[in-house]
Amino acid sequence: MPNNQFQRMVFAFLTVLVTVHAYVFFSLYVVNGSAIMLANNKTSVIDAINTQGGVYMFGSYMPIWAVVIIEFAFAYILEILVGSPCSFKLAGKVFDINKTHPVIFETAIICATVAIMCPAMSLIAAIIYYPFYMGFDIITLIANWFRLVCFNFPFAFFTQLFFIQPLIRTLFRFIFRIRVHN
């Protein structure tokens, strides 16, 4: 849908902005919320995070806003350099853009993006959230990475396909006044 490099960067910015917030919420509240509350003897996740001094990242505790900014930077750079260009090429190998209905082609791009970005960002997360206070073990890192992929892939697939991308595409069309031709 984006027609030039500026539009591609804006599209990626909007996508990553929404996605990172969704993932921070998913990771802190859904995946790890019970453990964080139990470890800090609190009844709400935000109270537990505040009690422990933030979210564990890079071997220390950081406030949630810092976690969002750091994850945003990693995800945006990865999306611009790898995710977006590769997902379009992968979708183009399976479908002819000129002969395929735009919804089908966009769905193929979304699926390819999830297939690229989810394992890559899960690896980055496995590294930046690694419990370095316990020492480093490559097997533990790989196990944490696979665990994150197992949690994140279904969430990424369904949120990108049914919520985030339709929202971003609608917002993008509004911002750039792009008309949809059938």
Phi, psi and omega in degrees: 000318176295139186262339182217177184298320179298314180296322177298320180291322177294316179300314178297318179302311181297316180299311182293323179302312180289316184297315182297317178298319178297318181289322177297315177298311181302313183293314184284320186267312187278307185283311188250000185303313181297318180294319179296316179295318180296316181296331183251005178054049180236160181258358174227149183294316183295322176296320179295319178295317178295322179297319181278358176091016179123201181255133181290121180204137180057031177082007177213177181262133182232151176294157183302321181299325178291321177299315180298314181296315181295314179295323178300313181300312179299312184293320181294314179298315179296320179296315182292316186276327187236303188304304183295307181297318182289323181293323177294318179295318179297315179296323179292335177286332182267321184237144173276119185300330182278340183249353185257139177303138183305325180294319179294316180294318177297321178296320177296321178296316179299313180298318179294321179297316178298317181296332178271309189287323183298307178295323181293312180289330176294323176294315177301315179297320179299326179283311186285338177257008182300136180283076183297338178297343179264005187090175182244136176219123183299325179295319177296318178299314180296318178297317178297321179297310179298321177300314179296318178299318180297322177285316190280327186299309179299319178298314180297313183301307185288321179291319179293317184289319188251348182232297190294307182295318175300320178297311183294320180294322176294314178298318180298315178299321178294313182297315184261006177051047180270130178266143179267124179257133177257000000 
